[in-house]
Amino acid sequence: QHFRKSNLVDIIVAPYQSDAQFAFLTREKLADVVVTEDSDLIAFGCEKIIFKWDVSGPCSIYERELLPKCFSGKMASEFDFTTFQRVCILSGCDYTQGLKGVGLSKALQFFLKTSKTDLREILSRLPSYLRMPKLKVTDEFIEDFIRAEKTFLHQVGGSVRGRCQRPLTAYPLEGGEGGRRRRRTARRRQRRPRRRLPSTMTTTTSSLRSCRRRQRRTTTATTRSQVR
C-alpha cells in the first residue's frame, strides 16, 4: 500500500497466483531472486529462491541449476524436471494433498520405476509398484494430479516485456484422434490438385474474352478513322 502512492515504483499485479508471476519475472531476467517460504515455487521453475531469511542475515538459498546434485543414482545422472515436478505433486502440494504414506522418497521411487507417460495408467498402478496394497488411488485423485501438473505448467502470468498475459509454459499441440484427423485433412488439401472449371464455364469464359477482344479492335478502328 505504501509503494502504490509512489510514482517511482512499478507495481506488478499477478493475473492469478503470484507464484507463477514470480517464475515469469525470474525467467525474463527481471528478478534475480525470489524471497519466500513457499516451496511450491521450486516446482514452478524459479531459478533462484531465498528461504528462511532472517533480519540478521542467515538464510537458505536454492538454485535450480544445482538441483540435480540433490539426488543420487539415475535421477542425478539423467535429471528430468518433469519427473521432479511429478514427485513434488505426488508427495503433496497446494493443488492436491497427495496420498497418505507417500512422501518425497516413495514418490521418487515410484516414478523411477516406470518409463510410461500416461498418468492415468501409471498412477492406477501405484499401490502395486510401491507394494502398498492398502493404498487407494481413486479416479478423483488421478484427475486432481493431472490438474495440478497442468497448473504448474500452464498457469497464466503477466509478461512484463511483452505487456500481455500468457501461460508459463506454452500449451501443447492438440492431440487425440480429433487432432490427428484434422491434420490428415489439412495434408490432403495441400496435395489436392486445383479443381478445373466445368467445360460449359470454360466455353463461356472463352467467348467473353473473344467478345472483349473484338470490341477493343472495333473501338481502335473507329478511333483511327476519326483521326484521318
Sequence and secondary structure as in RCSB ss.txt:
>XXXX:A:sequence
QHFRKSNLVDIIVAPYQSDAQFAFLTREKLADVVVTEDSDLIAFGCEKIIFKWDVSGPCSIYERELLPKCFSGKM
ASEFDFTTFQRVCILSGCDYTQGLKGVGLSKALQFFLKTSKTDLREILSRLPSYLRMPKLKVTDEFIEDFIRAEK
TFLHQVGGSVRGRCQRPLTAYPLEGGEGGRRRRRTARRRQRRPRRRLPSTMTTTTSSLRSCRRRQRRTTTATTRS
QVR
>XXXX:A:secstr
  GGG TTS     SS HHHHHHHHHHTTS S EE S THHHHTT SEEEES  TTS  EEEEGGGGGGG  THH
HHT  HHHHHHHHHHH  SS    TT  HHHHHHHHHT     HHHHHHTHHHHTT TT    HHHHHHHHHHHH
HHHH EEEETTTTEEEESS      HHHHHHHHHHHHHHHHS      HHHHHHHHHHHHHHHHHHHHHHHHHHH
HH 
